[in-house]
Amino acid sequence: QVQLVESGGGLVQPGGSLRLSCAASGSMFSFYDMSWYRQAPGKQREWVADIFTGGSTNYADSVKGRFTISRDNAKSTMYLQMNSLKPEDTAVYYCKALGKFWGQGTQVTVSS
């Protein structure tokens, strides 16, 4: 069992930035493939980005060039740096580990 805790969400104006964090339990974090997902009101949860154990990354087209996923294995933490935020980025953001363990989510609201 892997426990995940997201943090860093909040209210930000369009064009602003936020950095989300996902802290994982245990000492095996460096072996976990990790992902970010998001779910907007009334919509299905959608994939945002992956970061693999070797450090390679993938991004959804909707966030490519604006979001950066990273990890600090020493801190068992994954990050999502979100720049140039748009109102359509408003959602609850979730982290996922090993393709099956989910965090509780953190709300991101982009509004003026």
C-alpha positions as a Markdown table, in Angstrom:
| # | Residue | x | y | z |
|---|---|---|---|---|
| 1 | Gln | 0.0 | 0.0 | 0.0 |
| 2 | Val | 1.3 | 3.5 | -1.0 |
| 3 | Gln | -0.2 | 6.6 | 0.7 |
| 4 | Leu | -0.1 | 9.8 | -1.3 |
| 5 | Val | -0.7 | 13.3 | -0.1 |
| 6 | Glu | -1.1 | 16.2 | -2.5 |
| 7 | Ser | -0.6 | 19.9 | -1.5 |
| 8 | Gly | -0.1 | 23.3 | -3.0 |
| 9 | Gly | -3.4 | 24.0 | -4.6 |
| 10 | Gly | -5.3 | 27.2 | -4.4 |
| 11 | Leu | -6.8 | 30.2 | -6.2 |
| 12 | Val | -4.6 | 31.9 | -8.8 |
| 13 | Gln | -5.3 | 34.5 | -11.5 |
| 14 | Pro | -5.1 | 33.6 | -15.2 |
| 15 | Gly | -1.4 | 33.7 | -16.3 |
| 16 | Gly | -0.2 | 32.9 | -12.8 |
| 17 | Ser | 1.7 | 29.9 | -11.4 |
| 18 | Leu | 1.4 | 27.2 | -8.8 |
| 19 | Arg | 3.5 | 24.3 | -7.7 |
| 20 | Leu | 1.8 | 21.1 | -6.6 |
| 21 | Ser | 3.5 | 18.5 | -4.4 |
| 22 | Cys | 2.7 | 14.8 | -3.9 |
| 23 | Ala | 4.4 | 13.2 | -0.9 |
| 24 | Ala | 4.6 | 9.4 | -0.9 |
| 25 | Ser | 4.9 | 7.0 | 2.0 |
| 26 | Gly | 7.5 | 4.3 | 2.3 |
| 27 | Ser | 11.1 | 4.1 | 1.2 |
| 28 | Met | 10.6 | 2.7 | -2.3 |
| 29 | Phe | 9.6 | 6.0 | -4.0 |
| 30 | Ser | 12.5 | 5.9 | -6.5 |
| 31 | Phe | 11.0 | 2.7 | -8.0 |
| 32 | Tyr | 7.6 | 4.2 | -8.6 |
| 33 | Asp | 6.3 | 5.4 | -11.9 |
| 34 | Met | 4.2 | 8.5 | -11.0 |
| 35 | Ser | 1.5 | 10.5 | -12.7 |
| 36 | Trp | -0.7 | 13.6 | -12.3 |
| 37 | Tyr | -4.4 | 13.6 | -13.2 |
| 38 | Arg | -7.1 | 16.2 | -12.9 |
| 39 | Gln | -10.9 | 16.3 | -12.8 |
| 40 | Ala | -12.8 | 19.4 | -13.6 |
| 41 | Pro | -16.4 | 19.8 | -12.4 |
| 42 | Gly | -18.8 | 17.7 | -14.4 |
| 43 | Lys | -16.0 | 16.1 | -16.4 |
| 44 | Gln | -14.1 | 12.8 | -16.3 |
| 45 | Arg | -10.8 | 12.5 | -14.7 |
| 46 | Glu | -8.0 | 13.1 | -17.3 |
| 47 | Trp | -4.3 | 12.3 | -17.4 |
| 48 | Val | -2.0 | 15.3 | -17.2 |
| 49 | Ala | 1.6 | 14.0 | -17.0 |
| 50 | Asp | 3.9 | 11.1 | -16.2 |
| 51 | Ile | 7.3 | 10.8 | -14.7 |
| 52 | Phe | 9.0 | 7.4 | -14.8 |
| 53 | Thr | 11.7 | 5.9 | -12.6 |
| 54 | Gly | 14.4 | 6.8 | -15.0 |
| 55 | Gly | 13.3 | 10.5 | -15.1 |
| 56 | Ser | 11.6 | 10.5 | -18.5 |
| 57 | Thr | 8.4 | 12.4 | -18.8 |
| 58 | Asn | 5.2 | 12.6 | -20.9 |
| 59 | Tyr | 2.6 | 15.4 | -21.0 |
| 60 | Ala | -0.9 | 15.8 | -22.3 |
| 61 | Asp | -1.1 | 18.2 | -25.2 |
| 62 | Ser | -3.3 | 20.6 | -23.2 |
| 63 | Val | -0.5 | 21.3 | -20.7 |
| 64 | Lys | 2.7 | 20.8 | -22.8 |
| 65 | Gly | 5.0 | 23.7 | -22.6 |
| 66 | Arg | 3.2 | 25.2 | -19.5 |
| 67 | Phe | 3.5 | 22.4 | -16.9 |
| 68 | Thr | 6.6 | 20.6 | -15.7 |
| 69 | Ile | 6.6 | 17.4 | -13.8 |
| 70 | Ser | 9.6 | 16.5 | -11.6 |
| 71 | Arg | 10.5 | 14.3 | -8.7 |
| 72 | Asp | 12.9 | 14.3 | -5.7 |
| 73 | Asn | 13.5 | 10.7 | -4.7 |
| 74 | Ala | 15.4 | 11.7 | -1.6 |
| 75 | Lys | 12.2 | 13.4 | -0.3 |
| 76 | Ser | 9.8 | 10.8 | -1.8 |
| 77 | Thr | 8.0 | 13.7 | -3.5 |
| 78 | Met | 6.7 | 14.5 | -6.9 |
| 79 | Tyr | 6.0 | 18.0 | -8.2 |
| 80 | Leu | 3.9 | 19.7 | -10.8 |
| 81 | Gln | 5.0 | 23.2 | -11.7 |
| 82 | Met | 2.1 | 24.9 | -13.5 |
| 83 | Asn | 2.8 | 28.2 | -15.4 |
| 84 | Ser | 0.6 | 30.3 | -17.6 |
| 85 | Leu | -2.5 | 29.0 | -16.0 |
| 86 | Lys | -5.8 | 29.2 | -17.7 |
| 87 | Pro | -9.4 | 29.1 | -16.4 |
| 88 | Glu | -9.7 | 25.7 | -18.1 |
| 89 | Asp | -7.0 | 24.3 | -15.8 |
| 90 | Thr | -9.4 | 24.6 | -12.9 |
| 91 | Ala | -9.8 | 21.1 | -11.4 |
| 92 | Val | -9.0 | 18.9 | -8.6 |
| 93 | Tyr | -5.5 | 17.5 | -9.2 |
| 94 | Tyr | -4.6 | 14.0 | -8.1 |
| 95 | Cys | -1.3 | 12.1 | -8.0 |
| 96 | Lys | -1.1 | 8.4 | -8.8 |
| 97 | Ala | 1.6 | 5.9 | -8.1 |
| 98 | Leu | 2.3 | 2.5 | -9.7 |
| 99 | Gly | -0.8 | 2.9 | -11.8 |
| 100 | Lys | -3.2 | 2.1 | -8.9 |
| 101 | Phe | -2.7 | 4.2 | -5.8 |
| 102 | Trp | -4.4 | 7.6 | -5.6 |
| 103 | Gly | -4.0 | 10.7 | -3.4 |
| 104 | Gln | -7.0 | 12.6 | -2.1 |
| 105 | Gly | -6.6 | 15.5 | -4.5 |
| 106 | Thr | -5.9 | 19.3 | -4.2 |
| 107 | Gln | -8.1 | 22.0 | -5.7 |
| 108 | Val | -6.7 | 24.4 | -8.2 |
| 109 | Thr | -8.9 | 27.3 | -9.2 |
| 110 | Val | -7.9 | 29.7 | -12.0 |
| 111 | Ser | -10.0 | 32.8 | -11.9 |
| 112 | Ser | -9.9 | 36.6 | -11.9 |
